[in-house]
Amino acid sequence: MADLVKQSKFLSLVLRHDPGRIGLQLDPQGWAWVDEIVEKSEIGLTRDRIAQIVRASEKRRFALSGDGSRIRANQGHSIAVDLGLKAQAPPDKLYHGTAEANVDVIRSEGLEKRGRHHVHLSPDTETARRVGMRHGKPFVFEIAAGAMQRDGHAFFVSANGVWLTEIVPPVYLREPVA
């Protein structure tokens, strides 16, 4: 199991942030050839192992092409890719999980994408809470996504159900969800 986690983190690194680390070229939509990853990685990846990582990922971070020959990350890139997502109307409420240590800054500045392409929002509080737990004691903000969209903010939903937007100004943040 530890190898599976290590290999999944490696895939996140090369597909979302640093494909050049192994001399990998992503196409403009973020796709890479599975065989090239197998050939260039030095951590025991095989085609079957990559397929297992895609299937086993609770967060569904990766997608395989229909024929299984290519793979890409569903979101979270810090490098330029065009996932081909179309703007969609979000639910009235979405959620963002963070660590309590970040709450004051978020209250005053809102949510910013920082080094990524989008702010990531969860469709439910439990998912948001799990995200927040990765960074410390969790805190969940409710986001008035419907109001944001009516005010002109665009929303996108990735293949794994994560909602994406450019920024969440403080006025759209609601206090913690119980």
C-alpha positions as CSV (number, residue, x, y, z in Angstrom):
1,M,0.0,0.0,0.0
2,A,2.9,2.4,0.8
3,D,4.2,1.9,-2.8
4,L,0.8,2.7,-4.2
5,V,0.6,6.0,-2.3
6,K,4.2,6.9,-3.3
7,Q,3.5,6.1,-6.9
8,S,0.2,8.1,-6.9
9,K,2.1,11.1,-5.4
10,F,4.7,10.7,-8.1
11,L,2.0,10.8,-10.8
12,S,0.5,13.9,-9.2
13,L,3.9,15.5,-9.4
14,V,4.7,14.8,-13.0
15,L,1.1,15.2,-14.3
16,R,0.2,18.4,-12.4
17,H,3.4,20.2,-11.6
18,D,6.7,19.0,-13.1
19,P,6.6,16.7,-16.1
20,G,10.1,17.8,-17.0
21,R,11.4,16.0,-13.9
22,I,11.4,12.8,-16.0
23,G,11.6,14.4,-19.4
24,L,7.8,14.0,-20.0
25,Q,5.9,16.1,-22.5
26,L,2.2,16.7,-21.8
27,D,-0.1,17.7,-24.7
28,P,-2.0,21.0,-24.4
29,Q,-4.8,19.2,-22.5
30,G,-2.5,17.6,-20.0
31,W,-2.4,14.1,-21.4
32,A,0.7,11.9,-21.3
33,W,1.4,8.6,-22.8
34,V,1.2,5.8,-20.2
35,D,4.0,3.8,-21.9
36,E,6.3,6.9,-21.7
37,I,5.7,7.3,-18.0
38,V,6.4,3.6,-17.4
39,E,9.6,3.9,-19.4
40,K,10.9,7.1,-17.8
41,S,9.8,6.6,-14.2
42,E,12.2,4.8,-11.9
43,I,9.7,3.8,-9.2
44,G,8.4,0.5,-10.6
45,L,5.3,1.8,-12.5
46,T,3.7,-0.5,-15.0
47,R,0.6,-0.1,-17.2
48,D,-1.3,-2.3,-14.8
49,R,-0.1,-0.4,-11.7
50,I,-1.1,3.0,-13.3
51,A,-4.6,1.6,-14.0
52,Q,-4.7,0.3,-10.4
53,I,-3.8,3.8,-9.1
54,V,-6.5,5.4,-11.3
55,R,-9.1,2.9,-10.1
56,A,-8.1,3.0,-6.4
57,S,-7.9,6.8,-6.1
58,E,-10.8,7.8,-3.8
59,K,-10.3,11.4,-5.0
60,R,-10.3,10.3,-8.7
61,R,-7.3,12.5,-9.3
62,F,-6.5,10.9,-12.7
63,A,-8.3,9.9,-15.9
64,L,-7.3,7.4,-18.4
65,S,-8.2,7.8,-22.1
66,G,-10.8,5.4,-23.4
67,D,-8.2,3.1,-24.8
68,G,-6.0,3.3,-21.7
69,S,-3.0,4.6,-23.6
70,R,-2.9,8.1,-22.1
71,I,-3.4,9.6,-18.6
72,R,-3.9,13.0,-17.2
73,A,-4.6,14.7,-13.9
74,N,-8.3,15.9,-13.5
75,Q,-7.3,19.2,-11.9
76,G,-4.8,20.9,-9.6
77,H,-2.2,21.8,-12.2
78,S,0.4,24.5,-11.5
79,I,1.5,24.3,-15.2
80,A,-0.4,25.5,-18.2
81,V,-3.0,22.9,-19.5
82,D,-6.4,23.3,-21.0
83,L,-8.7,20.7,-19.6
84,G,-11.5,21.8,-22.0
85,L,-13.9,22.5,-19.1
86,K,-17.1,24.5,-19.9
87,A,-18.6,26.9,-17.5
88,Q,-21.5,25.5,-15.6
89,A,-24.1,26.7,-13.0
90,P,-22.9,25.5,-9.6
91,P,-25.2,24.4,-6.8
92,D,-26.3,27.2,-4.5
93,K,-23.7,26.1,-1.9
94,L,-20.2,24.7,-2.2
95,Y,-17.6,24.1,0.5
96,H,-14.0,24.7,1.1
97,G,-11.9,22.9,3.7
98,T,-8.8,24.4,5.1
99,A,-6.8,24.4,8.3
100,E,-7.9,26.6,11.2
101,A,-4.6,28.4,10.9
102,N,-5.7,29.8,7.6
103,V,-9.1,31.1,8.6
104,D,-8.3,34.7,9.5
105,V,-6.4,35.3,6.2
106,I,-9.2,33.7,4.2
107,R,-11.9,35.7,6.0
108,S,-10.1,38.9,5.1
109,E,-8.8,38.1,1.6
110,G,-11.1,35.4,0.4
111,L,-9.9,32.3,-1.4
112,E,-7.2,32.8,-4.1
113,K,-5.9,30.2,-6.5
114,R,-2.3,31.0,-5.6
115,G,0.0,28.8,-7.7
116,R,-2.8,26.8,-9.3
117,H,-5.3,27.5,-12.1
118,H,-8.3,27.5,-9.8
119,V,-9.7,27.6,-6.3
120,H,-11.0,24.1,-5.5
121,L,-14.4,23.7,-3.9
122,S,-16.1,20.5,-2.7
123,P,-19.8,19.6,-3.3
124,D,-20.3,18.4,0.3
125,T,-19.0,19.2,3.8
126,E,-17.4,15.8,4.4
127,T,-15.2,16.0,1.4
128,A,-14.2,19.6,2.4
129,R,-13.5,18.4,6.0
130,R,-11.2,15.7,4.7
131,V,-9.3,18.2,2.5
132,G,-8.9,20.5,5.5
133,M,-7.6,17.7,7.7
134,R,-4.6,17.3,5.3
135,H,-3.4,20.7,6.5
136,G,-4.1,20.7,10.2
137,K,-7.3,21.0,12.4
138,P,-10.0,21.3,9.7
139,F,-12.3,24.3,9.2
140,V,-15.0,24.3,6.5
141,F,-16.3,27.4,4.8
142,E,-19.6,27.4,3.0
143,I,-19.4,29.2,-0.3
144,A,-22.4,31.1,-1.7
145,A,-21.7,29.7,-5.1
146,G,-25.1,30.4,-6.6
147,A,-24.8,34.1,-5.7
148,M,-21.3,34.2,-7.0
149,Q,-22.4,32.8,-10.4
150,R,-25.3,35.3,-10.6
151,D,-22.8,38.0,-9.9
152,G,-20.7,36.9,-12.9
153,H,-18.2,34.4,-11.5
154,A,-17.6,31.4,-13.7
155,F,-17.6,27.9,-12.3
156,F,-16.3,24.6,-13.8
157,V,-16.6,21.1,-12.6
158,S,-13.7,18.6,-13.2
159,A,-14.1,15.0,-14.1
160,N,-13.9,14.0,-10.5
161,G,-16.6,16.4,-9.2
162,V,-14.4,19.1,-7.8
163,W,-15.8,22.6,-8.5
164,L,-13.3,25.2,-9.8
165,T,-13.4,29.0,-9.9
166,E,-10.9,31.8,-10.2
167,I,-11.4,33.4,-6.8
168,V,-13.9,33.5,-3.9
169,P,-14.2,37.1,-2.6
170,P,-14.8,37.3,1.2
171,V,-18.4,38.5,0.8
172,Y,-19.3,35.0,-0.5
173,L,-17.8,33.1,2.5
174,R,-20.2,31.8,5.2
175,E,-19.0,30.7,8.6
176,P,-18.2,27.2,9.5
177,V,-20.5,24.3,8.8
178,A,-21.3,22.2,11.8
